Amino acid sequence: MLNSLRSRDMAYHFHSQTNPRRHELDGPLMIVKGEGCHVIDELGNRYLEGMGGLWCASLGFENERLAEVAAAQMKTLATYHTFNYRSNDPCADVVEQVAELSPIPGSRVFLVNSGSEANDTMVKLAWYYNIARGKPLKRKIISRTGAFHGSTVMGAALGGLPHMHESFNLPGLNVIYAEKPHFYKNGLPGESEEAYCNRLVGELENLIDAEGPDTIAAMIAEPIMGAGGVVTPPAGYFPRVREILTRHDILLLSDEVVCGFGRSGNWFGCETFGFVPDMMSVAKGLSSGYVPIAAAVIGDHVYQTIADEADRIGVFGHGFTYSGHPVTAAVAAEVLRTYREMDVPGRARELGNHLFAKLEASVAGHPLVGEIRGAGFLAGIELVADKGTRTPFDPALKVGALVEGRCRAHGVMIRNMGDVISICPPFVMTTSQIDELVGGIAAALEDAHAELRK
Ligand SMILES: Cc1ncc(COP(=O)(O)O)c(C=O)c1O
């Protein structure tokens, strides 16, 4: 074991979103192989992956067709860049497909490597757009409490999760926060969903008035908040937010990193919730998580203003070495072709109906389960100490983490964000695998319940 790759990981690897001291002692779960919707660890344990890894692997964990495309591209043109008027065939292919699928009129696609870079790019574009229009004071970005938008400096600044800020000493980047639209948790006693929605959008408008619309460039929001706890907005929320922002000349940026490419039952989450953003970020599902590629998708009205400004300067001073990398672009282009052949939005609706029916039948009545929510093939389970009063658990009990650990022991991988369990499976999952997934979660809930009663 001392010379195993696992021990080397413990010695040399400073991990993302991990407690480093605990990692030094306990080490990682080494995943060595993917087989369809399963991943297999170094001891040969098989896990049915209910989270697509990190909300990514829409096509499962291995795919011959994509492996062949990647290998063929490596042999044809393994690397090149897109600075200074260079491009390559896969790059042109993928941007055309993203633009075709995009609900934003006249979409242009700026390729980057991660969701964080895509969100950074949208913010920089929003600032550039306002400079181009002679409005340099329009700089603030509205985000929401509980939001996750990535880990770069701007991504973290946009985030509304305390651990993304604590001890990082992030610079002031003019981010202001609206309330997370979570009716189950934040609705007042006796308040209807409609009244809650009225209150939320009223508070947003008050925030805009108090800060001054002339100081606000954009609002960023996920259609369904993923890492924020699979939070679905109250009915009518987004169309009303869109109307308020348009009235105040504020751009709406849809973070589609989790919701994009079929997850919510339409190609993009904004379509499911009835709004058209000015820009959107896509990542994860764009390549089924197989290679790092992401994009900012920009509406024509924003693009034209930015292009004129860049023309005045002589260059648009933004971009990354691997923007439009031929291998990542080739894989993503083939992923999108596969999604279109499969009709992933339709598949998400079909599989989602099965998943939600199963959760309703086997999990909803469990004493630890407060709410089951989501859309398409994306679900969240809110764990509570008291179902009747919706009282949350003391966070120190780490009930969500307990359930996650028990799921793994039952051969099922989900994720807990605090006391919310998230489910975001590959679209290649079968209905019997969904039954197995829900069965594992139900068994884990039973285990956790017994543990808590000790
Ligand atoms: C909604 C959302 N936005 C942005 C990101 C950041 O993406 P990345 O980790 O690729 O930078 C994530 C990652 O989980 C995400 O869930």
The ligand as a Gaussian input file, in Angstrom:
#p B3LYP/6-31G(d) Opt

LIG

0 1
 C      -23.813000      25.980000     -11.756000
 C      -22.343000      25.881000     -11.893000
 N      -21.674000      26.900000     -12.444000
 C      -20.345000      26.869000     -12.588000
 C      -19.618000      25.792000     -12.174000
 C      -18.135000      25.793000     -12.319000
 O      -17.730000      24.921000     -13.301000
 P      -16.209000      24.428000     -13.327000
 O      -15.982000      23.600000     -12.116000
 O      -16.145000      23.673000     -14.635000
 O      -15.355000      25.642000     -13.356000
 C      -20.268000      24.692000     -11.611000
 C      -19.516000      23.497000     -11.163000
 O      -20.006000      22.619000     -10.504000
 C      -21.671000      24.736000     -11.458000
 O      -22.336000      23.728000     -10.884000

